[in-house]
Each structure stands twice: as C-alpha cells, then as structure tokens.
C-alpha cells in the first residue's frame, strides 16, 4: 500500500521500526535502488514528523529530495528542498541550509526557472561555501548566468570553476569536465560579440578589430577544448567547435582560417559518419568560397561532396540535387553550358523524385530552359516549359492553417534597414551556437545586398533563411525554415507577419532612433493573426 500521509501510518509502525526502515532506505539509496529507497524513507519520514524527531525529519527530507532529483522529477524535488530549507533554518543547521539552498537553485535551473535560480545563488547562500562541491557550485552558477545573458558574471564563475578543476587530481572525468568548462567559457566570449552585433546593426560588421581580444580569448579556449576532446575521442563535439571557429574567423574576414576550420569540420563529420552535419558544413563552406569567387575550388569541393555522399549511400535527394544545381550555376558563370546542362539535368531527375515540389526544382527548370533558348532548341524549350507550367500549378496550391505557421517558420527576425534587430522570435536558435553564429556570418557577407534591398534567400546547414520586405518601409523580416519547406509557403507566412508588424508599429518604425521596447509585445500579437488571410 502506498503511504502518502500521516493518517496512513499504522499505530504499530513505531519510531524504532521507522529508524530501521530509514537505515535500510539509506542502504538502498547507496546501492542506487532509488524507488525502493524512496518508499521506505518516505514512510519513515511520516513517523518522524508525528514524533517531532526534527533532525531525522531533516535527514529524511534531504534524502527524498535527492532521490527525486536523481529520478529527474525536478518539480517534486523542488518541493522537498523548499521544505528542507525551512527545517534547516529552524534548526540553525548550517550544512543543510547551504545544501538545500544550492540544490533548490539546481532544481530551478533544471526546471528552466533561471531567474529564481540566480536569486538563490545571489541571496540565499553564504560565501565562502563549506559543504557544497565547489566545482559543481561555480559551474552551475556560471550556467545560470549564461542562460540569463549575464556574460561577465558567467565568465567570472567559469574561471573560478576552471581554477578548481585544474587543481584536481588528473583523470579522464576531470579532463572531460575541464574541456566542457573551456568550451562554455569560449562560448561566453563568443556570445558577447554576437549580442553586440544584434544591437548595433550593419555598421558594426566592418569594425570587428575592437573585438579582437574577445575573439582571441574565445578561440584560445576552444583550442584548449579541442586538445582534450581529441585525446578522449569526442569527435562529434569537435565538429561543432570547428564550425564556431570558422564563423569567428569569418567575422574578422580571415577567410583562409575560416575555410581551414570549415574543412576540418567537414573532414571530422565524414570520419564520424555524421552526414547530416557533413551536408550542413558543406553548405557553409560553399557559401564562403562563392563569396570569394573561387570557382575552381568550388567545383572540386562540390564534386568531392557529391562523391562522398554517393559512396556512403546517403539518400538525401534534396541536398544532392542542390549540390548539382549549384555546380551547374558555376558552369554557367564560367561559360560552359554543356557541363552546366549535365548538372541541371541530374538535379532535375533528383527533384522529380521528391514528394513535395520545391523552389529549387523550378529554378533548375528555368536554368535548363535558358540554356536551350541560347541553343535555339524549340522542341526542348517546349518540353521543359510544360514541366515548368505544371510545377508552378503545384507550387501555387497553398493553404496555411493558423495553428501550423510555427511549424513552417522555425524562427524569424525583424531588422531595420540599417541592420538593427528590433524583434525576434527565436525559440530554437538560442540553444544552438552554430545556428545564430552562422546566421550573423551570412548577414555580414550580405549586408551590402540587404542595404540595397537586393537580397536572396540563403542556406545554412539544413535551413533556408528567406527575406521579405516592401518598398518605402524601413525594415525587413528574415525567416528560418527547413530547407525542404516550400519557399512560396515561407514567403507567404513572412508577408503576413510583416504587414501585421507594420500595421502595429508604423509610427515607431518611421521615427526609430534605437529604442526597441515598443516592438516587444509582438509575440502576443502573433497569436491573434489569422494566417489563412492575406
């Protein structure tokens, strides 16, 4: 029978029996039999409360809270740690006051209640700490600050944690902890720069020298991380860090190093058979080489990418088609229409196998038709024009239910025409350092096109970033969607968001001088928009 309250305790269940159950529960807890330990200690706790055995109540409450925490029942664990805090304060028990406060903050962190966790760290724990593991303490205090965007404090506490970790006895576990701390600290310096970019606009993109120290520190910590991760075989984690380092070198326009680290990431992803990452990194590298007009390098790279994917049996029709399409466009630019046509036809056959029509399919047909127009091959022009007409009909068959708009658009940003972000809906980007970093890098390279309203969509990783703007309005909107999502559908959603944003905030937009606070309630307004109406 489950014992939930003091009324469930039988009179024959004496204090001495409860003490024996408590001891047995402790033994089960030490042997990691958590469910059985919880049952015995919970029952004993109820008897201890009846008998007003407050020290035993405190010990039992602490164990139950920890058991629930280890079972990842963080909300239930929080209640017991709150109860423990009160008991410990009443008994003036220094050890349990500190332990309960730390674990309560830890629970808040696990429940993503970062502000409350921060308040506990700031106000409820006396320093220096005596009973909490100091490495664990400073690590989670740093991570709490990081989640709230308190970069300087996060950096301070990560440094404290690193100092403790470096003094610990050598061992694989300590090395792994140290590597993670170096990585987290590198990210904090990285995020500091990205946050400045978000707030400062395109003019900042040409003034990265002032951040050279911040970049150097970030890269230094990442290199320390890689050294350890190479040693302990964390290949997949190294792939991510190489991408971030490539982004950083791109910001300071050190393109040789940017290419070097993207290539390292590409090699590691192939080595680890991480072909989703391989495709994502390939796109990033292609974008850089395209911007540098290094067409011979591009041809070699894309041919190798296609070969690697085919040799490893990667059946990603969309991506392989995309690479053939890109290769065809390069050959067009190099005045080699026959090679271009071969690539376009290959891409077309791949796109025809997709269940859902995509914009790249249309682009491929348009490229093929143009080549045959130059050849004056009327039969082929007619043949492919009919395919294009049929495809256009499919692309225009579009309905967007209101409840599904956020499935189409993963994130979006509203940015002024001078590049200052004034609103963002980013539930996913904030948790992935390669996403926003790659986005900023792309905006940096496209800032001139954006300022002239000549931007086109671009792909980073497995996502396409699409633009929408209207003439004589001082802002544009960028949306991030899955690369397989129909761009016509994405643009339709963005247009609805754009027009509603202008309707709500036109007077602030035309008089914008840097204050973004008037725009911040758009998140609530989104919920009222009917996406079936254009």
C-alpha positions as CSV (number, residue, x, y, z in Angstrom):
1,X,0.0,0.0,0.0
2,X,1.3,3.5,-0.9
3,X,1.8,5.7,2.2
4,X,1.0,9.3,1.4
5,X,0.0,10.9,4.7
6,X,0.3,10.5,8.4
7,X,-3.2,9.1,8.5
8,X,-1.9,6.1,6.5
9,X,0.6,5.2,9.2
10,X,-0.5,2.2,11.3
11,X,-0.2,2.6,15.1
12,X,2.0,-0.5,15.2
13,X,4.6,1.3,13.0
14,X,6.7,2.5,15.8
15,X,9.6,5.0,15.9
16,X,12.2,2.2,16.3
17,X,10.8,0.4,13.2
18,X,10.9,3.7,11.3
19,X,14.5,4.2,12.2
20,X,15.3,0.7,10.9
21,X,13.4,1.4,7.7
22,X,15.3,4.6,7.4
23,X,18.7,2.8,7.7
24,X,17.6,0.2,5.2
25,X,16.4,3.0,2.9
26,X,19.8,4.7,3.1
27,X,21.5,1.4,2.2
28,X,19.2,1.0,-0.8
29,X,19.9,4.6,-1.8
30,X,23.6,4.0,-1.7
31,X,23.1,0.9,-3.9
32,X,21.1,3.1,-6.4
33,X,17.8,1.3,-5.8
34,X,16.0,4.6,-5.8
35,X,12.4,3.5,-5.9
36,X,12.7,1.1,-3.1
37,X,14.7,3.6,-1.0
38,X,12.1,6.3,-1.7
39,X,9.2,4.1,-0.4
40,X,11.0,3.2,2.9
41,X,12.3,6.6,3.7
42,X,9.0,8.3,2.8
43,X,7.2,6.0,5.2
44,X,9.8,6.6,7.9
45,X,9.6,10.4,7.4
46,X,5.9,10.4,8.2
47,X,6.5,8.7,11.6
48,X,9.4,11.0,12.3
49,X,7.1,14.0,11.7
50,X,4.4,12.5,14.1
51,X,7.1,12.0,16.8
52,X,8.6,15.5,16.1
53,X,12.0,14.0,15.5
54,X,13.2,17.1,13.6
55,X,16.7,16.0,12.9
56,X,15.5,12.7,11.4
57,X,12.9,14.7,9.5
58,X,15.6,16.8,8.1
59,X,17.8,13.9,7.1
60,X,14.9,12.0,5.5
61,X,13.7,15.1,3.6
62,X,17.2,15.6,2.2
63,X,17.4,12.0,1.0
64,X,13.9,12.1,-0.6
65,X,14.6,15.3,-2.3
66,X,17.9,13.9,-3.7
67,X,16.2,10.7,-4.8
68,X,13.5,12.6,-6.7
69,X,16.2,14.8,-8.2
70,X,18.2,11.8,-9.4
71,X,15.0,10.4,-10.9
72,X,14.7,13.7,-12.8
73,X,11.4,14.6,-11.0
74,X,12.6,18.1,-10.6
75,X,9.3,19.7,-9.6
76,X,8.6,17.2,-6.9
77,X,12.2,17.5,-5.8
78,X,11.9,21.3,-5.6
79,X,9.0,21.0,-3.0
80,X,11.2,18.8,-0.7
81,X,14.2,21.1,-1.0
82,X,11.9,24.1,-0.1
83,X,10.7,22.1,2.9
84,X,14.2,21.2,3.8
85,X,15.3,24.8,3.7
86,X,12.7,25.8,6.3
87,X,13.5,22.9,8.6
88,X,17.3,23.6,8.4
89,X,16.8,27.3,9.1
90,X,14.5,26.5,12.1
91,X,17.2,24.1,13.5
92,X,20.0,26.6,12.5
93,X,21.8,23.7,10.8
94,X,24.5,25.4,8.7
95,X,25.2,22.3,6.5
96,X,21.7,21.7,5.4
97,X,20.9,25.4,4.9
98,X,23.7,25.5,2.4
99,X,23.0,22.2,0.7
100,X,19.2,22.8,0.5
101,X,19.8,26.3,-1.0
102,X,22.2,25.0,-3.6
103,X,20.0,22.1,-4.6
104,X,17.0,24.3,-4.7
105,X,18.8,26.6,-7.2
106,X,19.9,23.5,-9.1
107,X,16.2,22.3,-9.3
108,X,15.2,25.8,-10.5
109,X,17.9,25.5,-13.2
110,X,16.7,22.1,-14.3
111,X,13.1,23.5,-14.5
112,X,14.4,26.3,-16.7
113,X,13.4,28.8,-14.0
114,X,16.7,30.6,-14.3
115,X,15.8,33.9,-12.6
116,X,14.8,32.2,-9.4
117,X,18.0,30.1,-9.5
118,X,20.0,33.2,-9.9
119,X,18.3,34.9,-7.0
120,X,19.0,31.9,-4.7
121,X,22.7,32.0,-5.8
122,X,22.9,35.7,-5.1
123,X,20.9,36.0,-1.9
124,X,20.5,32.6,-0.1
125,X,24.0,31.1,0.0
126,X,26.7,32.5,2.3
127,X,30.2,32.7,1.0
128,X,32.7,31.1,1.1
129,X,30.8,27.8,0.7
130,X,31.7,25.0,3.1
131,X,29.6,21.9,2.2
132,X,28.6,22.1,-1.5
133,X,31.1,20.7,-4.1
134,X,32.8,24.0,-5.2
135,X,33.3,22.8,-8.8
136,X,29.6,21.9,-9.1
137,X,28.7,25.2,-7.4
138,X,30.6,27.5,-9.7
139,X,29.7,25.5,-12.8
140,X,26.0,25.8,-12.3
141,X,26.2,29.4,-11.1
142,X,28.0,30.2,-14.3
143,X,25.5,28.3,-16.4
144,X,22.6,30.1,-14.7
145,X,24.2,33.5,-15.5
146,X,24.8,32.3,-19.1
147,X,21.1,31.4,-19.6
148,X,20.1,34.9,-18.4
149,X,22.7,36.5,-20.7
150,X,24.8,37.8,-17.8
151,X,28.0,37.3,-19.7
152,X,30.6,39.0,-17.4
153,X,29.3,37.1,-14.4
154,X,29.2,33.8,-16.3
155,X,32.8,34.4,-17.4
156,X,33.9,35.1,-13.8
157,X,32.3,31.9,-12.4
158,X,33.5,29.7,-15.3
159,X,37.0,30.9,-14.5
160,X,36.5,30.0,-10.8
161,X,35.4,26.5,-11.8
162,X,38.3,26.1,-14.2
163,X,40.8,27.1,-11.4
164,X,39.3,24.4,-9.1
165,X,39.2,21.8,-11.9
166,X,42.9,22.4,-12.9
167,X,43.9,21.8,-9.2
168,X,42.1,18.5,-9.1
169,X,43.9,15.1,-9.5
170,X,44.3,14.0,-13.1
171,X,41.8,11.6,-14.5
172,X,39.5,11.2,-17.6
173,X,36.5,12.5,-15.7
174,X,38.4,15.7,-14.6
175,X,39.7,16.1,-18.2
176,X,36.2,15.9,-19.6
177,X,34.9,18.4,-17.1
178,X,37.8,20.8,-17.8
179,X,37.2,20.5,-21.6
180,X,33.5,21.3,-21.1
181,X,34.4,24.4,-19.0
182,X,36.8,25.6,-21.6
183,X,34.1,25.2,-24.2
184,X,31.5,27.0,-22.2
185,X,33.9,29.9,-21.4
186,X,34.8,30.2,-25.1
187,X,31.1,30.4,-25.9
188,X,30.6,33.2,-23.4
189,X,33.2,35.4,-25.1
190,X,31.6,34.4,-28.5
191,X,28.1,35.3,-27.3
192,X,29.3,38.7,-26.1
193,X,30.3,39.7,-29.6
194,X,27.1,38.3,-31.2
195,X,24.9,40.2,-28.7
196,X,26.7,43.5,-29.7
197,X,26.1,42.7,-33.3
198,X,22.4,42.1,-32.8
199,X,22.0,45.5,-31.1
200,X,24.3,47.6,-33.3
201,X,23.5,47.0,-37.0
202,X,25.5,46.6,-40.2
203,X,27.9,49.4,-39.5
204,X,29.4,47.2,-36.8
205,X,30.2,44.5,-39.2
206,X,33.2,46.5,-40.6
207,X,34.5,47.3,-37.1
208,X,35.5,43.9,-35.7
209,X,39.0,45.0,-34.8
210,X,37.8,46.4,-31.5
211,X,36.7,42.8,-30.6
212,X,40.0,41.1,-31.5
213,X,40.8,40.4,-27.8
214,X,37.4,38.8,-27.3
215,X,37.7,36.7,-30.4
216,X,41.3,35.7,-29.4
217,X,40.1,34.6,-26.0
218,X,37.2,32.6,-27.5
219,X,39.5,30.8,-29.9
220,X,42.1,30.2,-27.2
221,X,39.6,28.4,-25.0
222,X,38.2,26.4,-28.0
223,X,41.7,25.2,-28.9
224,X,42.2,24.0,-25.3
225,X,38.9,22.2,-25.6
226,X,39.8,20.5,-28.8
227,X,43.2,19.3,-27.4
228,X,41.4,17.4,-24.6
229,X,38.4,16.2,-26.8
230,X,40.9,14.8,-29.3
231,X,42.6,12.9,-26.5
232,X,39.4,11.4,-25.1
233,X,37.7,10.8,-28.5
234,X,34.9,13.4,-28.5
235,X,34.8,13.7,-32.3
236,X,31.2,14.8,-32.6
237,X,31.7,17.7,-30.2
238,X,34.8,18.8,-32.1
239,X,32.7,19.1,-35.3
240,X,30.6,21.8,-33.6
241,X,33.6,23.7,-32.2
242,X,35.3,23.8,-35.6
243,X,32.2,25.3,-37.1
244,X,32.1,28.0,-34.5
245,X,35.8,28.8,-35.0
246,X,35.1,29.0,-38.7
247,X,32.3,31.5,-38.0
248,X,34.7,33.6,-35.8
249,X,37.4,33.8,-38.5
250,X,34.7,34.8,-41.0
251,X,33.6,37.8,-38.8
252,X,37.2,39.2,-38.9
253,X,37.5,38.4,-42.6
254,X,40.3,35.9,-42.1
255,X,38.9,33.7,-44.9
256,X,41.8,31.3,-45.1
257,X,41.4,30.3,-41.5
258,X,37.6,30.3,-41.9
259,X,37.9,27.8,-44.8
260,X,40.5,25.8,-42.9
261,X,38.2,25.2,-39.9
262,X,35.2,24.5,-42.0
263,X,37.3,21.9,-43.9
264,X,38.4,20.4,-40.6
265,X,34.7,20.2,-39.5
266,X,33.9,18.6,-42.9
267,X,36.7,16.0,-42.5
268,X,35.6,15.1,-38.9
269,X,32.0,14.7,-39.9
270,X,32.9,12.4,-42.7
271,X,35.2,10.5,-40.3
272,X,32.3,10.1,-37.8
273,X,29.8,9.2,-40.5
274,X,27.8,12.3,-39.4
275,X,26.4,13.0,-42.9
276,X,23.7,15.4,-41.8
277,X,26.5,17.5,-40.3
278,X,28.6,16.9,-43.4
279,X,25.9,18.4,-45.6
280,X,25.3,21.3,-43.3
281,X,29.0,22.2,-43.2
282,X,29.4,21.7,-47.0
283,X,26.8,24.4,-47.5
284,X,28.7,26.8,-45.2
285,X,31.9,26.2,-47.0
286,X,30.3,26.6,-50.4
287,X,28.8,30.0,-49.3
288,X,32.3,31.2,-48.3
289,X,34.0,30.1,-51.5
290,X,31.2,31.6,-53.6
291,X,31.6,34.9,-51.9
292,X,35.4,34.8,-52.7
293,X,34.7,33.8,-56.3
294,X,37.0,30.8,-56.0
295,X,35.1,28.8,-58.7
296,X,37.8,26.2,-59.4
297,X,38.0,25.4,-55.7
298,X,34.2,25.3,-55.6
299,X,34.0,22.8,-58.5
300,X,36.5,20.5,-56.8
301,X,34.7,20.8,-53.4
302,X,31.2,20.1,-54.7
303,X,32.3,17.2,-56.9
304,X,34.0,15.7,-53.8
305,X,30.9,16.3,-51.7
306,X,28.7,14.5,-54.2
307,X,31.1,11.6,-54.4
308,X,31.3,11.2,-50.6
309,X,27.5,11.2,-50.3
310,X,27.0,8.7,-53.1
311,X,29.8,6.4,-51.9
312,X,28.3,6.3,-48.4
313,X,24.8,5.6,-49.6
314,X,23.4,8.9,-48.4
315,X,19.9,9.1,-49.9
316,X,19.3,12.8,-49.4
317,X,17.8,13.7,-52.8
318,X,17.2,17.3,-51.9
319,X,20.8,18.0,-50.8
320,X,22.4,16.1,-53.6
321,X,20.1,17.8,-56.1
322,X,21.1,21.2,-54.5
323,X,24.8,20.5,-55.0
324,X,24.3,19.5,-58.7
325,X,22.2,22.7,-59.1
326,X,25.0,24.8,-57.6
327,X,27.6,23.1,-59.7
328,X,25.5,23.8,-62.8
329,X,25.2,27.5,-61.9
330,X,29.0,27.7,-61.5
331,X,29.5,26.2,-65.0
332,X,27.0,28.8,-66.4
333,X,29.1,31.6,-64.9
334,X,32.2,30.0,-66.4
335,X,30.6,29.9,-69.9
336,X,30.4,26.1,-70.0
337,X,26.7,25.4,-70.9
338,X,27.2,21.8,-71.7
339,X,28.7,20.9,-68.3
340,X,26.0,23.1,-66.7
341,X,23.3,21.3,-68.6
342,X,24.6,17.9,-67.4
343,X,24.4,19.1,-63.8
344,X,21.0,20.6,-64.2
345,X,19.5,17.5,-65.7
346,X,20.9,15.4,-62.9
347,X,19.4,17.8,-60.3
348,X,16.1,17.7,-62.2
349,X,15.9,13.9,-62.0
350,X,16.5,14.1,-58.3
351,X,13.9,16.8,-57.6
352,X,11.4,14.9,-59.7
353,X,11.6,12.0,-57.1
354,X,10.6,14.3,-54.2
355,X,7.0,14.0,-52.9
356,X,6.7,17.8,-52.4
357,X,7.6,20.3,-55.0
358,X,10.3,22.8,-54.0
359,X,11.5,26.1,-55.4
360,X,14.9,24.6,-56.4
361,X,13.0,22.3,-58.8
362,X,11.6,25.4,-60.5
363,X,15.0,27.1,-60.6
364,X,16.5,24.1,-62.2
365,X,13.9,24.0,-65.0
366,X,14.4,27.7,-65.6
367,X,18.1,27.2,-66.0
368,X,17.6,24.3,-68.4
369,X,15.1,26.3,-70.5
370,X,17.5,29.3,-70.7
371,X,20.3,27.0,-72.0
372,X,18.1,25.6,-74.7
373,X,16.9,29.1,-75.6
374,X,20.6,30.0,-76.2
375,X,20.8,26.9,-78.3
376,X,17.5,27.8,-80.1
377,X,16.3,24.3,-79.5
378,X,12.5,24.9,-79.7
379,X,11.5,21.3,-79.0
380,X,13.4,21.1,-75.7
381,X,12.2,24.6,-74.8
382,X,8.6,23.5,-75.3
383,X,9.1,20.2,-73.4
384,X,10.7,21.8,-70.3
385,X,8.4,24.8,-70.4
386,X,5.4,22.4,-70.0
387,X,7.1,20.8,-67.0
388,X,7.6,24.3,-65.5
389,X,4.0,25.2,-66.0
390,X,2.8,22.0,-64.3
391,X,5.3,22.6,-61.4
392,X,4.1,26.2,-61.0
393,X,0.5,25.0,-60.6
394,X,1.6,22.7,-57.8
395,X,3.6,25.4,-56.1
396,X,0.6,27.8,-56.0
397,X,-1.7,25.2,-54.4
398,X,-1.1,26.6,-50.9
399,X,-3.1,26.7,-47.7
400,X,-1.7,27.6,-44.3
401,X,-3.8,26.6,-41.3
402,X,-3.3,29.2,-38.4
403,X,-2.1,26.6,-35.9
404,X,0.7,25.4,-38.3
405,X,2.5,28.6,-39.1
406,X,5.2,28.0,-36.4
407,X,5.9,24.6,-37.9
408,X,6.7,26.3,-41.2
409,X,8.8,29.1,-39.7
410,X,11.2,28.0,-37.0
411,X,12.4,31.5,-36.1
412,X,12.1,35.0,-37.5
413,X,13.9,38.3,-37.1
414,X,12.6,41.9,-37.8
415,X,15.5,44.1,-38.7
416,X,15.7,47.8,-39.6
417,X,17.2,48.8,-43.0
418,X,20.4,49.8,-41.2
419,X,20.6,46.3,-39.7
420,X,19.4,46.7,-36.1
421,X,17.3,43.8,-34.8
422,X,14.1,45.2,-33.2
423,X,12.2,41.9,-32.6
424,X,13.0,38.2,-32.8
425,X,11.0,35.0,-32.4
426,X,13.8,32.5,-31.8
427,X,12.7,29.5,-29.7
428,X,15.4,27.3,-31.3
429,X,18.3,29.4,-32.3
430,X,19.2,30.4,-28.8
431,X,20.1,26.8,-27.9
432,X,22.4,26.2,-30.8
433,X,25.5,28.3,-31.0
434,X,26.2,27.3,-34.6
435,X,22.8,28.5,-35.8
436,X,22.9,32.1,-34.8
437,X,26.6,32.4,-35.4
438,X,26.2,31.1,-39.0
439,X,23.2,33.5,-39.4
440,X,25.3,36.5,-38.3
441,X,28.1,35.4,-40.6
442,X,25.8,35.3,-43.6
443,X,24.3,38.7,-42.8
444,X,27.7,40.1,-42.6
445,X,28.6,38.9,-46.1
446,X,25.2,40.0,-47.4
447,X,25.0,43.4,-45.6
448,X,25.5,45.3,-48.9
449,X,22.8,43.4,-50.7
450,X,20.5,43.9,-47.8
451,X,21.0,47.6,-47.6
452,X,20.3,47.8,-51.3
453,X,17.2,45.5,-51.0
454,X,18.7,43.0,-53.4
455,X,18.9,40.0,-51.0
456,X,18.1,36.5,-51.9
457,X,17.4,33.5,-49.7
458,X,20.5,31.6,-48.4
459,X,21.0,28.2,-46.8
460,X,22.9,27.5,-43.6
461,X,23.1,23.9,-42.5
462,X,19.7,22.3,-43.0
463,X,17.8,25.6,-43.0
464,X,16.9,28.3,-45.5
465,X,16.8,31.9,-44.5
466,X,14.2,33.8,-46.6
467,X,13.7,37.6,-46.8
468,X,10.6,39.7,-47.1
469,X,10.3,43.5,-47.4
470,X,8.1,46.1,-49.1
471,X,9.1,49.3,-50.8
472,X,9.2,52.5,-48.8
473,X,9.1,50.7,-45.5
474,X,12.2,50.9,-43.3
475,X,12.5,47.3,-42.2
476,X,12.6,43.7,-43.5
477,X,11.9,40.3,-42.0
478,X,14.0,37.2,-42.2
479,X,12.6,33.7,-41.5
480,X,14.3,30.4,-40.9
481,X,12.6,27.3,-42.3
482,X,13.6,23.8,-43.0
483,X,15.4,23.7,-46.4
484,X,12.7,21.2,-47.6
485,X,9.9,23.6,-46.9
486,X,8.3,25.3,-49.9
487,X,9.7,28.8,-50.1
488,X,6.5,30.1,-51.5
489,X,4.8,29.0,-48.3
490,X,7.5,30.6,-46.2
491,X,7.3,33.9,-48.0
492,X,3.5,33.9,-47.6
493,X,3.9,33.5,-43.8
494,X,6.6,36.2,-43.7
495,X,4.4,38.6,-45.7
496,X,1.5,38.2,-43.2
497,X,3.9,38.8,-40.2
498,X,5.5,41.7,-42.0
499,X,2.2,43.5,-42.7
500,X,0.8,43.0,-39.3
501,X,4.1,44.3,-37.8
502,X,3.9,47.4,-39.9
503,X,0.2,47.9,-39.0
504,X,1.0,47.8,-35.3
505,X,4.2,49.8,-35.3
506,X,4.4,52.1,-38.3
507,X,4.8,55.3,-36.3
508,X,7.7,53.8,-34.3
509,X,9.4,52.4,-37.4
510,X,9.5,55.7,-39.3
511,X,10.8,57.5,-36.2
512,X,13.1,54.8,-34.9
513,X,16.1,56.1,-33.0
514,X,17.3,52.9,-31.2
515,X,14.6,52.2,-28.7
516,X,13.3,48.6,-29.4
517,X,10.9,48.4,-26.4
518,X,7.7,49.4,-28.3
519,X,8.1,46.3,-30.5
520,X,8.5,43.6,-27.8
521,X,4.8,42.8,-27.4
522,X,4.6,41.5,-31.0
523,X,5.0,38.0,-29.5
524,X,1.5,38.3,-28.0
525,X,0.0,39.8,-31.2
526,X,1.3,36.9,-33.3
527,X,-1.2,34.6,-31.5
528,X,-4.1,36.6,-32.8
529,X,-3.2,36.6,-36.5
530,X,-5.3,34.5,-38.9
531,X,-2.7,33.0,-41.4
532,X,-5.4,32.0,-43.8
533,X,-6.0,35.6,-44.7
534,X,-3.5,37.5,-46.8
